[in-house]
Amino acid sequence: MLKELAQRHGGEIILPSEEASSAFAGEDYIGHPFPSLRSTAEDTPFFIELSREYQLHTYAIGHTPAEFSIYPRGLVDRIEGLLGIDGEVRSHNPEFDRHFSTNTDAKDKSGQLRKTEVQELIRSLMPFAFIRFHEGGLEFARDIGPNTDFEASGIERAITTLAKLLKIAS
């Protein structure tokens, strides 16, 4: 899959060192144990990697004015909301807020969530573990199993959506 994406978008496949691969089995961390892809395509620079937690991370490289994370709302989030202790940023869209939680220290700077376009793009990326807005761009993580088969087209859709989201949120 990484080879296919590299052929379509250019970029460099980064292979792990032998030491990193063998250390991964022993739970020692001395480098990334999986291949990754970095593309510096002018319109959509991105980076893709698989984490130790079996999450596929896709990074849209750029800049966002606020740092926060958004993730699907879980049971703990609902309980905290009922108790009034969640302290989350609200999008001012009750339907959106019912399905997603946020985490930020900059509550006054995350106005991006109030934009309908941003909410629609976030919904279109489901399912995901989290989306993180930060100084270097956007990070999108999706949980995967060890035997998951990926199609390049699904990752390309995520990359395109993240590029649009980054442009709107900037």
C-alpha positions in Angstrom: 0.0 0.0 0.0 2.8 2.5 0.9 4.5 1.7 -2.5 1.2 2.4 -4.3 0.8 5.7 -2.5 4.4 6.7 -3.1 4.0 6.0 -6.8 0.9 8.2 -7.0 2.0 11.1 -4.8 5.7 10.9 -4.7 7.5 10.7 -1.5 9.9 8.5 0.4 9.2 5.2 2.1 11.2 5.1 5.3 12.2 1.6 6.3 12.9 0.7 9.9 16.3 -0.3 11.0 17.0 -4.0 11.8 17.6 -3.0 15.4 14.2 -1.3 15.7 12.4 -4.3 14.2 14.1 -6.8 16.5 13.8 -4.6 19.6 10.0 -4.2 18.9 9.4 -7.8 19.8 11.3 -7.3 23.1 9.2 -4.2 23.9 12.4 -2.0 23.7 12.0 1.2 21.7 15.0 2.3 19.7 13.2 3.6 16.6 10.0 3.1 14.6 9.5 -0.6 13.9 7.2 -0.2 10.8 7.7 1.3 7.4 6.3 4.8 7.0 5.8 7.2 4.1 6.6 10.9 3.8 5.3 12.9 0.9 6.2 16.6 0.3 3.7 17.0 -2.5 3.0 20.8 -2.8 -0.8 20.6 -2.5 -1.0 17.9 0.2 2.2 17.2 2.1 1.6 14.2 4.4 3.2 11.5 6.5 1.8 8.0 7.3 2.9 5.6 10.0 1.7 2.7 11.9 2.0 3.0 15.7 2.9 0.3 18.3 -0.7 0.5 19.4 -2.0 -0.7 16.0 -3.2 2.7 15.0 -2.6 4.1 11.5 -1.5 7.7 11.9 -1.9 10.1 9.0 -0.4 13.6 9.3 -1.4 16.6 7.1 1.6 18.9 7.3 0.7 22.5 7.8 -0.4 24.9 10.6 -3.5 25.4 12.7 -4.0 28.4 15.0 -5.1 26.3 18.0 -4.1 23.0 19.6 -6.9 20.6 20.5 -8.0 17.0 20.0 -11.3 15.7 19.0 -12.5 12.1 19.4 -15.7 10.1 19.4 -17.6 10.6 22.7 -17.5 7.6 25.0 -19.3 6.6 28.2 -16.9 8.4 30.5 -17.3 11.6 28.5 -21.1 11.4 28.8 -20.9 10.9 32.6 -18.6 13.8 33.0 -20.9 16.0 30.9 -23.9 15.0 33.0 -21.9 15.9 36.1 -20.8 19.2 34.6 -17.1 18.4 34.9 -16.0 17.8 31.3 -14.7 21.4 30.6 -14.9 20.8 26.9 -15.0 23.2 24.0 -18.5 23.3 22.4 -19.2 23.6 18.8 -22.6 25.2 19.4 -24.1 22.3 17.4 -25.8 20.0 19.9 -25.9 17.1 17.5 -22.1 17.4 16.8 -21.3 17.8 20.5 -23.4 14.7 21.3 -21.1 12.5 19.2 -17.7 14.1 19.7 -15.5 15.2 22.7 -12.7 17.6 22.7 -9.6 18.2 24.7 -7.8 21.5 24.8 -6.1 24.1 27.0 -7.1 26.9 24.6 -10.9 27.0 24.8 -11.0 30.5 23.4 -8.9 29.6 20.3 -10.8 26.6 18.9 -13.4 28.4 16.9 -12.7 26.1 14.1 -15.2 23.6 15.6 -18.0 26.1 15.1 -17.6 26.0 11.3 -20.2 23.7 9.6 -17.6 22.7 7.0 -15.2 21.5 9.7 -17.9 19.5 11.4 -18.9 17.8 8.1 -15.3 16.9 7.3 -14.7 15.5 10.8 -17.8 13.3 10.4 -16.6 12.1 7.0 -13.4 10.7 8.6 -15.3 8.3 10.9 -14.3 5.9 12.3 -11.3 7.3 14.0 -9.6 7.2 17.4 -8.8 10.9 17.4 -8.0 14.0 15.3 -5.4 16.3 16.7 -5.0 20.0 15.6 -1.5 21.2 16.4 1.2 23.6 15.3 2.6 21.2 12.7 -0.8 20.4 11.1 -3.3 17.7 11.7 -2.9 14.2 13.0 -5.5 11.6 12.3 -5.4 8.2 14.0 -7.5 5.1 13.1 -7.5 1.9 15.2 -6.6 -1.2 13.2 -6.0 -4.8 13.8 -2.8 -6.6 13.1 -4.3 -8.3 10.0 -6.1 -5.3 8.6 -5.9 -5.0 4.8 -5.7 -1.4 3.6 -6.7 0.1 0.3 -4.7 3.1 -0.9 -7.9 4.8 -2.0 -9.2 4.9 1.5 -6.0 6.5 2.8 -6.1 8.9 -0.2 -9.6 10.0 0.8 -8.4 10.7 4.4 -5.4 12.6 3.1 -7.6 14.8 0.8 -10.1 15.4 3.6 -7.3 16.3 6.1 -5.9 18.8 3.5 -9.3 20.4 3.1 -9.8 20.5 6.9 -6.3 22.0 7.4 -7.1 24.7 4.8 -10.4 25.6 6.4 -9.1 25.5 10.0 -6.0 27.6 9.3 
